[in-house]
Amino acid sequence: MTIPTFIPLNEASKRTGWTVERLRELVAAGTIMAGKLPDGDIIVAVDESGTAIETPTETSPNERELPLAAAGDDINAQLSAIKREDFKHLEGQGITVSEAAKKYGVPYQTIHSWLKRYPGHIRILVGGYRKQIDESAIAYFVAIYNVWKSHGIRPGMGGLVNEDGSPTLLKHPSISRYRRSKRS
């Protein structure tokens, strides 16, 4: 197994030829491997030729995906690391529910349930048929949803976000780790 090299977005932009904005979109969509440093800077995985490395679709139990490695194995640490500001670059960009489902790999019905359950947190830009919703909110919700799923927990059993919009944390993460280890 080759260990990838992680570089800052600006340097990755120069090496890959993609704009920083495009790299951020690919990171938000989970298309390329990336991480977040404690100071909030995003780093991207590249190979020797300067090509961004795609996120593996399936990992073995012995391999950890980058978000777990970056924030540790604690679900609450991973959830706390997700900030709405990380998705500001997508704010105001409209996306339909079906486009969001395809782009982010989340079931169509799940996104619809988010629209009903969290009306104050997901802005509708254009109403009616082919409703346009704010992509930054969807990307934020998907990031939270993916952390829950990566821990083998049904996403958002108690709700994905609190009233203030911050990710809902587990009350007893040690029980979650124990149950996950028993299933493996």
KOLZAPA-541208 format. One record per atom (N, C-alpha, C): x, y, z; atom name; residue number from 0; residue in one letter. Coordinates in Angstrom, 1 decimal. Layout:
<atoms>
        x        y        z   atomo   num   residuo
        X        Y        Z      CA   NUM         A
...
</atoms>
This chain:
<atoms>
        x        y        z   atomo   num   residuo
      0.8     -1.2      0.0       N     0         M
      0.0      0.0      0.0      CA     0         M
      0.9      1.2      0.0       C     0         M
      0.6      2.2     -0.9       N     1         T
      1.3      3.4     -1.0      CA     1         T
      0.6      4.4     -0.1       C     1         T
      1.4      5.1      0.7       N     2         I
      0.8      6.2      1.6      CA     2         I
      0.8      7.5      0.8       C     2         I
     -0.4      8.1      0.7       N     3         P
     -0.5      9.3     -0.1      CA     3         P
      0.2     10.5      0.6       C     3         P
      0.5     11.5     -0.2       N     4         T
      1.1     12.7      0.3      CA     4         T
     -0.1     13.8      0.4       C     4         T
     -0.2     14.4      1.5       N     5         F
     -1.2     15.4      1.7      CA     5         F
     -0.6     16.8      1.6       C     5         F
     -1.2     17.7      0.8       N     6         I
     -0.7     19.0      0.6      CA     6         I
     -1.9     20.0      0.7       C     6         I
     -1.5     21.3      1.0       N     7         P
     -2.6     22.3      1.1      CA     7         P
     -3.3     22.5     -0.2       C     7         P
     -4.5     23.1     -0.1       N     8         L
     -5.3     23.3     -1.3      CA     8         L
     -4.6     24.1     -2.4       C     8         L
     -4.0     25.2     -2.0       N     9         N
     -3.3     26.0     -3.0      CA     9         N
     -2.3     25.3     -3.8       C     9         N
     -1.5     24.5     -3.1       N    10         E
     -0.4     23.7     -3.8      CA    10         E
     -1.1     22.6     -4.6       C    10         E
     -2.1     22.0     -4.1       N    11         A
     -2.9     21.0     -4.9      CA    11         A
     -3.5     21.6     -6.2       C    11         A
     -3.9     22.8     -6.1       N    12         S
     -4.5     23.5     -7.2      CA    12         S
     -3.4     23.7     -8.3       C    12         S
     -2.2     24.0     -7.9       N    13         K
     -1.1     24.2     -8.9      CA    13         K
     -0.7     22.9     -9.5       C    13         K
     -0.7     21.8     -8.7       N    14         R
     -0.2     20.5     -9.2      CA    14         R
     -1.3     19.8    -10.1       C    14         R
     -2.5     20.0     -9.7       N    15         T
     -3.6     19.3    -10.5      CA    15         T
     -4.2     20.1    -11.6       C    15         T
     -4.0     21.4    -11.5       N    16         G
     -4.6     22.3    -12.6      CA    16         G
     -6.0     22.6    -12.3       C    16         G
     -6.6     22.2    -11.2       N    17         W
     -8.0     22.5    -10.8      CA    17         W
     -7.9     23.8    -10.0       C    17         W
     -9.0     24.5    -10.0       N    18         T
     -9.1     25.7     -9.1      CA    18         T
     -9.3     25.2     -7.7       C    18         T
     -9.0     26.1     -6.8       N    19         V
     -9.2     25.8     -5.3      CA    19         V
    -10.7     25.5     -5.1       C    19         V
    -11.6     26.3     -5.7       N    20         E
    -13.0     26.1     -5.6      CA    20         E
    -13.5     24.7     -6.0       C    20         E
    -12.9     24.3     -7.2       N    21         R
    -13.3     23.0     -7.7      CA    21         R
    -12.8     21.9     -6.7       C    21         R
    -11.6     22.0     -6.2       N    22         L
    -11.1     21.1     -5.2      CA    22         L
    -12.0     21.0     -4.0       C    22         L
    -12.4     22.2     -3.5       N    23         R
    -13.3     22.2     -2.4      CA    23         R
    -14.6     21.5     -2.6       C    23         R
    -15.2     21.6     -3.9       N    24         E
    -16.4     20.9     -4.2      CA    24         E
    -16.1     19.4     -4.2       C    24         E
    -15.0     19.0     -4.8       N    25         L
    -14.7     17.6     -4.8      CA    25         L
    -14.5     17.0     -3.4       C    25         L
    -13.9     17.8     -2.5       N    26         V
    -13.7     17.4     -1.1      CA    26         V
    -15.1     17.3     -0.4       C    26         V
    -15.9     18.3     -0.6       N    27         A
    -17.3     18.3      0.0      CA    27         A
    -18.1     17.1     -0.5       C    27         A
    -17.9     16.8     -1.8       N    28         A
    -18.7     15.6     -2.3      CA    28         A
    -18.1     14.3     -1.9       C    28         A
    -16.9     14.3     -1.3       N    29         G
    -16.2     13.1     -0.9      CA    29         G
    -15.6     12.3     -2.1       C    29         G
    -15.3     13.0     -3.2       N    30         T
    -14.8     12.4     -4.4      CA    30         T
    -13.3     12.2     -4.3       C    30         T
    -12.6     13.1     -3.6       N    31         I
    -11.1     13.0     -3.5      CA    31         I
    -10.8     12.9     -2.0       C    31         I
     -9.7     12.3     -1.7       N    32         M
     -9.3     12.1     -0.3      CA    32         M
     -8.8     13.5      0.2       C    32         M
     -9.2     13.8      1.4       N    33         A
     -8.8     15.1      2.0      CA    33         A
     -8.9     15.0      3.5       C    33         A
     -8.3     16.0      4.1       N    34         G
     -8.3     16.0      5.6      CA    34         G
     -8.4     17.4      6.1       C    34         G
     -8.6     17.6      7.3       N    35         K
     -8.7     18.9      7.9      CA    35         K
     -7.7     19.0      9.1       C    35         K
     -6.9     20.0      9.0       N    36         L
     -5.9     20.2     10.1      CA    36         L
     -6.6     20.9     11.3       C    36         L
     -6.0     20.8     12.5       N    37         P
     -6.6     21.5     13.6      CA    37         P
     -6.9     23.0     13.4       C    37         P
     -6.1     23.6     12.6       N    38         D
     -6.3     25.1     12.4      CA    38         D
     -7.4     25.4     11.4       C    38         D
     -8.0     24.3     10.8       N    39         G
     -9.1     24.4      9.8      CA    39         G
     -8.7     24.4      8.4       C    39         G
     -7.4     24.4      8.1       N    40         D
     -6.9     24.3      6.7      CA    40         D
     -7.2     22.9      6.2       C    40         D
     -7.6     22.8      4.9       N    41         I
     -7.9     21.6      4.2      CA    41         I
     -6.7     21.1      3.5       C    41         I
     -6.4     19.8      3.6       N    42         I
     -5.3     19.2      2.8      CA    42         I
     -5.9     18.1      1.9       C    42         I
     -5.2     17.9      0.7       N    43         V
     -5.7     17.0     -0.3      CA    43         V
     -4.6     16.0     -0.6       C    43         V
     -5.0     14.7     -0.8       N    44         A
     -4.1     13.7     -1.1      CA    44         A
     -3.8     13.7     -2.6       C    44         A
     -2.5     13.6     -2.9       N    45         V
     -2.0     13.5     -4.3      CA    45         V
     -1.0     12.4     -4.4       C    45         V
     -0.9     11.9     -5.6       N    46         D
      0.2     10.9     -5.9      CA    46         D
      1.4     11.5     -6.4       C    46         D
      2.4     10.7     -6.8       N    47         E
      3.7     11.2     -7.3      CA    47         E
      3.6     12.1     -8.5       C    47         E
      2.5     11.8     -9.4       N    48         S
      2.4     12.5    -10.6      CA    48         S
      1.6     13.8    -10.4       C    48         S
      1.1     14.1     -9.2       N    49         G
      0.4     15.3     -8.9      CA    49         G
     -1.1     15.2     -9.1       C    49         G
     -1.6     14.0     -9.3       N    50         T
     -3.0     13.7     -9.5      CA    50         T
     -3.7     13.6     -8.1       C    50         T
     -4.8     14.2     -7.9       N    51         A
     -5.6     14.0     -6.7      CA    51         A
     -6.1     12.6     -6.6       C    51         A
     -6.0     12.0     -5.4       N    52         I
     -6.3     10.6     -5.2      CA    52         I
     -7.8     10.6     -4.8       C    52         I
     -8.5      9.7     -5.6       N    53         E
    -10.0      9.5     -5.3      CA    53         E
    -10.2      8.8     -4.0       C    53         E
    -11.3      9.1     -3.3       N    54         T
    -11.6      8.5     -2.1      CA    54         T
    -12.0      7.0     -2.4       C    54         T
    -11.4      6.1     -1.7       N    55         P
    -11.8      4.7     -1.9      CA    55         P
    -13.3      4.4     -1.6       C    55         P
    -13.9      3.6     -2.5       N    56         T
    -15.3      3.4     -2.3      CA    56         T
    -15.6      2.4     -1.2       C    56         T
    -14.7      1.5     -1.0       N    57         E
    -14.8      0.5      0.1      CA    57         E
    -13.5      0.3      0.8       C    57         E
    -13.5      0.3      2.1       N    58         T
    -12.2      0.0      2.8      CA    58         T
    -12.3     -1.2      3.6       C    58         T
    -11.2     -1.9      3.8       N    59         S
    -11.2     -3.1      4.6      CA    59         S
    -11.3     -2.7      6.1       C    59         S
    -11.6     -3.6      7.0       N    60         P
    -11.7     -3.2      8.4      CA    60         P
    -10.4     -2.7      9.0       C    60         P
     -9.3     -3.1      8.4       N    61         N
     -8.0     -2.7      8.9      CA    61         N
     -7.6     -1.3      8.4       C    61         N
     -8.3     -0.8      7.4       N    62         E
     -8.0      0.6      6.8      CA    62         E
     -9.0      1.6      7.4       C    62         E
     -8.5      2.8      7.7       N    63         R
     -9.4      3.8      8.1      CA    63         R
     -9.5      4.9      7.0       C    63         R
    -10.7      5.4      6.8       N    64         E
    -10.8      6.5      5.9      CA    64         E
    -10.3      7.7      6.5       C    64         E
     -9.9      8.7      5.8       N    65         L
     -9.2      9.9      6.3      CA    65         L
     -9.9     10.6      7.4       C    65         L
    -11.3     10.8      7.3       N    66         P
    -11.9     11.6      8.4      CA    66         P
    -11.7     10.9      9.8       C    66         P
    -11.7      9.6      9.8       N    67         L
    -11.5      8.9     11.1      CA    67         L
    -10.1      9.1     11.5       C    67         L
     -9.1      9.1     10.6       N    68         A
     -7.7      9.2     11.0      CA    68         A
     -7.5     10.7     11.4       C    68         A
     -8.2     11.6     10.8       N    69         A
     -7.9     13.0     11.1      CA    69         A
     -8.5     13.4     12.5       C    69         A
     -9.7     12.9     12.8       N    70         A
    -10.3     13.3     14.1      CA    70         A
    -10.3     12.2     15.1       C    70         A
     -9.6     11.1     14.9       N    71         G
     -9.6     10.0     15.8      CA    71         G
    -10.9      9.1     15.6       C    71         G
    -11.0      8.1     16.5       N    72         D
    -12.1      7.2     16.4      CA    72         D
    -13.3      7.6     17.2       C    72         D
    -13.3      8.8     17.7       N    73         D
    -14.4      9.3     18.6      CA    73         D
    -15.4     10.0     17.7       C    73         D
    -16.6      9.5     17.7       N    74         I
    -17.7     10.1     16.8      CA    74         I
    -18.0     11.5     17.2       C    74         I
    -17.9     11.8     18.5       N    75         N
    -18.2     13.2     18.9      CA    75         N
    -17.1     14.1     18.5       C    75         N
    -15.9     13.7     18.5       N    76         A
    -14.8     14.6     18.0      CA    76         A
    -15.0     14.8     16.5       C    76         A
    -15.4     13.8     15.7       N    77         Q
    -15.6     14.0     14.3      CA    77         Q
    -16.7     14.9     14.0       C    77         Q
    -17.8     14.7     14.8       N    78         L
    -19.0     15.6     14.6      CA    78         L
    -18.7     17.0     15.0       C    78         L
    -17.9     17.2     16.0       N    79         S
    -17.6     18.6     16.5      CA    79         S
    -16.7     19.2     15.5       C    79         S
    -15.9     18.5     14.7       N    80         A
    -15.0     19.0     13.7      CA    80         A
    -15.7     19.6     12.5       C    80         A
    -17.0     19.2     12.3       N    81         I
    -17.7     19.7     11.2      CA    81         I
    -18.3     21.0     11.5       C    81         I
    -17.9     22.0     10.7       N    82         K
    -18.4     23.4     10.9      CA    82         K
    -19.1     23.9      9.6       C    82         K
    -20.2     24.6      9.9       N    83         R
    -21.0     25.1      8.7      CA    83         R
    -20.2     26.0      7.8       C    83         R
    -19.2     26.7      8.5       N    84         E
    -18.4     27.6      7.7      CA    84         E
    -17.5     26.9      6.6       C    84         E
    -17.3     25.6      6.8       N    85         D
    -16.5     24.9      5.9      CA    85         D
    -17.2     24.7      4.5       C    85         D
    -18.5     25.0      4.5       N    86         F
    -19.3     24.9      3.3      CA    86         F
    -19.8     26.3      2.7       C    86         F
    -19.2     27.3      3.2       N    87         K
    -19.5     28.7      2.8      CA    87         K
    -19.4     28.9      1.3       C    87         K
    -18.4     28.2      0.7       N    88         H
    -18.1     28.4     -0.7      CA    88         H
    -19.3     27.9     -1.6       C    88         H
    -20.2     27.1     -1.0       N    89         L
    -21.3     26.6     -1.7      CA    89         L
    -22.6     27.4     -1.4       C    89         L
    -22.5     28.4     -0.5       N    90         E
    -23.7     29.1     -0.1      CA    90         E
    -24.3     29.9     -1.2       C    90         E
    -25.6     29.8     -1.3       N    91         G
    -26.3     30.5     -2.4      CA    91         G
    -26.4     29.8     -3.7       C    91         G
    -25.7     28.7     -3.8       N    92         Q
    -25.7     27.8     -5.0      CA    92         Q
    -26.9     26.9     -4.9       C    92         Q
    -27.8     27.0     -5.9       N    93         G
    -29.0     26.1     -5.9      CA    93         G
    -28.7     24.8     -6.4       C    93         G
    -29.4     23.8     -5.8       N    94         I
    -29.3     22.4     -6.3      CA    94         I
    -30.7     21.8     -6.0       C    94         I
    -31.1     20.9     -6.9       N    95         T
    -32.4     20.2     -6.7      CA    95         T
    -32.1     19.0     -5.8       C    95         T
    -33.2     18.5     -5.3       N    96         V
    -33.1     17.3     -4.4      CA    96         V
    -32.5     16.1     -5.2       C    96         V
    -33.0     15.9     -6.4       N    97         S
    -32.4     14.8     -7.1      CA    97         S
    -31.0     15.0     -7.5       C    97         S
    -30.6     16.2     -7.8       N    98         E
    -29.1     16.5     -8.1      CA    98         E
    -28.3     16.3     -6.9       C    98         E
    -28.8     16.7     -5.7       N    99         A
    -28.1     16.6     -4.5      CA    99         A
    -27.9     15.1     -4.1       C    99         A
    -29.0     14.3     -4.3       N   100         A
    -28.9     12.9     -4.1      CA   100         A
    -27.9     12.2     -4.9       C   100         A
    -27.8     12.5     -6.2       N   101         K
    -26.8     11.9     -7.0      CA   101         K
    -25.4     12.4     -6.7       C   101         K
    -25.2     13.7     -6.5       N   102         K
    -23.9     14.3     -6.2      CA   102         K
    -23.3     13.8     -4.9       C   102         K
    -24.1     13.7     -3.8       N   103         Y
    -23.6     13.4     -2.5      CA   103         Y
    -23.9     11.9     -2.1       C   103         Y
    -24.6     11.2     -2.9       N   104         G
    -24.7      9.8     -2.6      CA   104         G
    -25.7      9.5     -1.4       C   104         G
    -26.6     10.3     -1.3       N   105         V
    -27.6     10.2     -0.2      CA   105         V
    -29.0      9.9     -0.8       C   105         V
    -29.7      9.0     -0.2       N   106         P
    -31.1      8.7     -0.8      CA   106         P
    -31.9     10.0     -0.9       C   106         P
    -32.6     10.1     -2.0       N   107         Y
    -33.6     11.2     -2.3      CA   107         Y
    -34.5     11.4     -1.1       C   107         Y
    -35.1     10.3     -0.6       N   108         Q
    -36.1     10.4      0.5      CA   108         Q
    -35.4     11.0      1.8       C   108         Q
    -34.1     10.7      2.0       N   109         T
    -33.5     11.3      3.1      CA   109         T
    -33.4     12.8      3.1       C   109         T
    -33.0     13.3      1.9       N   110         I
    -32.9     14.7      1.7      CA   110         I
    -34.3     15.4      1.9       C   110         I
    -35.3     14.7      1.4       N   111         H
    -36.7     15.3      1.6      CA   111         H
    -37.1     15.3      3.0       C   111         H
    -36.7     14.3      3.8       N   112         S
    -37.0     14.3      5.2      CA   112         S
    -36.3     15.4      5.9       C   112         S
    -35.0     15.7      5.5       N   113         W
    -34.3     16.8      6.1      CA   113         W
    -35.0     18.1      5.8       C   113         W
    -35.6     18.3      4.6       N   114         L
    -36.3     19.5      4.3      CA   114         L
    -37.5     19.7      5.2       C   114         L
    -38.2     18.6      5.5       N   115         K
    -39.4     18.7      6.4      CA   115         K
    -39.0     18.9      7.9       C   115         K
    -37.9     18.2      8.3       N   116         R
    -37.5     18.2      9.7      CA   116         R
    -36.7     19.4     10.1       C   116         R
    -36.0     20.0      9.2       N   117         Y
    -35.1     21.1      9.5      CA   117         Y
    -35.4     22.3      8.6       C   117         Y
    -36.6     22.8      8.6       N   118         P
    -36.9     23.9      7.6      CA   118         P
    -36.1     25.2      7.9       C   118         P
    -35.7     25.4      9.1       N   119         G
    -35.0     26.6      9.4      CA   119         G
    -33.5     26.5      9.1       C   119         G
    -33.0     25.3      8.8       N   120         H
    -31.6     25.1      8.6      CA   120         H
    -31.2     24.9      7.1       C   120         H
    -32.2     24.5      6.3       N   121         I
    -32.0     24.3      4.9      CA   121         I
    -32.8     25.4      4.2       C   121         I
    -32.2     26.3      3.5       N   122         R
    -32.9     27.4      2.8      CA   122         R
    -33.3     26.9      1.4       C   122         R
    -34.6     27.3      1.1       N   123         I
    -35.1     27.0     -0.2      CA   123         I
    -34.9     28.3     -1.0       C   123         I
    -34.1     28.2     -2.1       N   124         L
    -33.8     29.3     -2.9      CA   124         L
    -34.9     29.6     -4.0       C   124         L
    -35.4     28.5     -4.6       N   125         V
    -36.5     28.6     -5.6      CA   125         V
    -37.5     27.6     -5.3       C   125         V
    -38.8     28.0     -5.0       N   126         G
    -39.8     27.0     -4.6      CA   126         G
    -40.5     26.4     -5.9       C   126         G
    -41.5     25.6     -5.6       N   127         G
    -42.2     25.0     -6.7      CA   127         G
    -41.6     23.7     -7.2       C   127         G
    -42.1     23.3     -8.4       N   128         Y
    -41.5     22.1     -9.0      CA   128         Y
    -40.1     22.3     -9.3       C   128         Y
    -39.2     21.3     -9.1       N   129         R
    -37.8     21.4     -9.3      CA   129         R
    -37.2     22.5     -8.3       C   129         R
    -37.7     22.4     -7.1       N   130         K
    -37.3     23.2     -6.0      CA   130         K
    -35.7     23.3     -5.9       C   130         K
    -35.2     24.5     -5.8       N   131         Q
    -33.7     24.7     -5.6      CA   131         Q
    -33.4     25.0     -4.2       C   131         Q
    -32.6     24.2     -3.6       N   132         I
    -32.2     24.3     -2.2      CA   132         I
    -30.7     24.8     -2.1       C   132         I
    -30.4     25.3     -1.0       N   133         D
    -29.0     25.8     -0.7      CA   133         D
    -28.0     24.7     -0.6       C   133         D
    -27.1     24.6     -1.5       N   134         E
    -26.2     23.4     -1.5      CA   134         E
    -25.3     23.4     -0.3       C   134         E
    -24.9     24.6      0.3       N   135         S
    -24.1     24.6      1.4      CA   135         S
    -24.7     23.8      2.6       C   135         S
    -26.0     24.0      2.8       N   136         A
    -26.7     23.3      3.9      CA   136         A
    -26.7     21.8      3.6       C   136         A
    -27.0     21.4      2.4       N   137         I
    -27.0     20.0      2.1      CA   137         I
    -25.6     19.3      2.3       C   137         I
    -24.6     20.0      1.8       N   138         A
    -23.2     19.5      2.0      CA   138         A
    -22.9     19.4      3.5       C   138         A
    -23.3     20.3      4.3       N   139         Y
    -23.1     20.3      5.8      CA   139         Y
    -23.9     19.1      6.4       C   139         Y
    -25.1     18.9      6.0       N   140         F
    -25.9     17.8      6.5      CA   140         F
    -25.3     16.4      6.1       C   140         F
    -24.8     16.3      4.8       N   141         V
    -24.2     15.1      4.3      CA   141         V
    -23.0     14.8      5.1       C   141         V
    -22.2     15.8      5.4       N   142         A
    -21.0     15.5      6.2      CA   142         A
    -21.3     14.9      7.6       C   142         A
    -22.3     15.4      8.2       N   143         I
    -22.8     14.9      9.5      CA   143         I
    -23.3     13.5      9.3       C   143         I
    -24.2     13.3      8.3       N   144         Y
    -24.8     12.0      8.0      CA   144         Y
    -23.7     10.9      7.7       C   144         Y
    -22.6     11.3      7.0       N   145         N
    -21.6     10.3      6.7      CA   145         N
    -20.8      9.9      7.9       C   145         N
    -20.6     10.8      8.9       N   146         V
    -19.9     10.4     10.1      CA   146         V
    -20.8      9.4     10.9       C   146         V
    -22.1      9.7     11.0       N   147         W
    -22.9      8.7     11.7      CA   147         W
    -22.8      7.3     11.0       C   147         W
    -23.0      7.3      9.6       N   148         K
    -22.9      6.1      8.9      CA   148         K
    -21.6      5.4      9.1       C   148         K
    -20.5      6.1      9.1       N   149         S
    -19.2      5.5      9.2      CA   149         S
    -19.0      4.8     10.5       C   149         S
    -19.8      5.1     11.5       N   150         H
    -19.7      4.5     12.8      CA   150         H
    -20.8      3.4     13.0       C   150         H
    -21.4      3.1     11.9       N   151         G
    -22.4      2.0     11.9      CA   151         G
    -23.7      2.4     12.7       C   151         G
    -24.0      3.6     12.8       N   152         I
    -25.1      4.1     13.6      CA   152         I
    -26.1      4.6     12.5       C   152         I
    -27.4      4.3     12.8       N   153         R
    -28.4      4.8     11.9      CA   153         R
    -28.4      6.3     12.0       C   153         R
    -28.1      7.0     10.9       N   154         P
    -27.8      8.4     10.9      CA   154         P
    -29.0      9.3     11.5       C   154         P
    -28.6     10.0     12.5       N   155         G
    -29.5     11.0     13.1      CA   155         G
    -30.7     10.4     13.8       C   155         G
    -30.5      9.3     14.5       N   156         M
    -31.7      8.7     15.2      CA   156         M
    -32.3      9.7     16.1       C   156         M
    -31.5     10.6     16.8       N   157         G
    -32.1     11.6     17.6      CA   157         G
    -32.1     13.0     16.9       C   157         G
    -31.8     13.0     15.6       N   158         G
    -31.8     14.2     14.9      CA   158         G
    -30.3     14.5     14.5       C   158         G
    -30.1     15.0     13.3       N   159         L
    -28.7     15.3     12.8      CA   159         L
    -28.2     16.6     13.5       C   159         L
    -29.0     17.6     13.6       N   160         V
    -28.5     18.8     14.2      CA   160         V
    -29.4     19.3     15.4       C   160         V
    -28.8     20.1     16.2       N   161         N
    -29.5     20.6     17.4      CA   161         N
    -30.3     21.9     16.9       C   161         N
    -31.0     22.5     17.8       N   162         E
    -31.8     23.7     17.4      CA   162         E
    -30.9     24.8     16.9       C   162         E
    -29.6     24.9     17.4       N   163         D
    -28.7     26.0     17.0      CA   163         D
    -28.0     25.6     15.7       C   163         D
    -28.2     24.4     15.2       N   164         G
    -27.6     24.0     13.9      CA   164         G
    -26.3     23.3     14.0       C   164         G
    -25.9     23.1     15.3       N   165         S
    -24.6     22.3     15.5      CA   165         S
    -25.0     20.8     15.4       C   165         S
    -24.0     20.0     15.0       N   166         P
    -24.3     18.5     14.9      CA   166         P
    -24.7     17.9     16.3       C   166         P
    -25.6     17.0     16.3       N   167         T
    -26.0     16.3     17.5      CA   167         T
    -25.0     15.4     17.9       C   167         T
    -24.5     15.4     19.2       N   168         L
    -23.5     14.5     19.6      CA   168         L
    -24.1     13.3     20.4       C   168         L
    -23.4     12.2     20.4       N   169         L
    -23.9     11.1     21.2      CA   169         L
    -23.7     11.3     22.6       C   169         L
    -24.6     10.9     23.4       N   170         K
    -24.6     11.0     24.9      CA   170         K
    -23.5     10.0     25.4       C   170         K
    -23.5      8.8     24.9       N   171         H
    -22.6      7.8     25.4      CA   171         H
    -21.8      7.2     24.3       C   171         H
    -20.7      7.9     23.7       N   172         P
    -20.0      7.3     22.6      CA   172         P
    -19.3      6.0     22.9       C   172         P
    -18.9      5.8     24.2       N   173         S
    -18.2      4.5     24.5      CA   173         S
    -19.1      3.3     24.3       C   173         S
    -20.4      3.5     24.5       N   174         I
    -21.4      2.4     24.3      CA   174         I
    -21.4      2.1     22.8       C   174         I
    -21.4      3.2     22.0       N   175         S
    -21.4      3.0     20.5      CA   175         S
    -20.2      2.2     20.1       C   175         S
    -19.0      2.6     20.6       N   176         R
    -17.8      1.9     20.2      CA   176         R
    -17.9      0.4     20.6       C   176         R
    -18.4      0.2     21.8       N   177         Y
    -18.5     -1.2     22.3      CA   177         Y
    -19.4     -2.0     21.4       C   177         Y
    -20.6     -1.5     21.1       N   178         R
    -21.5     -2.2     20.2      CA   178         R
    -20.9     -2.4     18.8       C   178         R
    -20.2     -1.4     18.3       N   179         R
    -19.6     -1.6     17.0      CA   179         R
    -18.5     -2.7     17.0       C   179         R
    -17.8     -2.8     18.1       N   180         S
    -16.7     -3.8     18.2      CA   180         S
    -17.4     -5.2     18.3       C   180         S
    -18.5     -5.3     18.9       N   181         K
    -19.2     -6.6     19.1      CA   181         K
    -19.7     -7.1     17.7       C   181         K
    -20.2     -6.1     16.9       N   182         R
    -20.7     -6.5     15.5      CA   182         R
    -19.6     -6.9     14.6       C   182         R
    -18.4     -6.5     14.8       N   183         S
    -17.3     -6.8     13.9      CA   183         S
    -16.7     -8.2     14.1       C   183         S
</atoms>
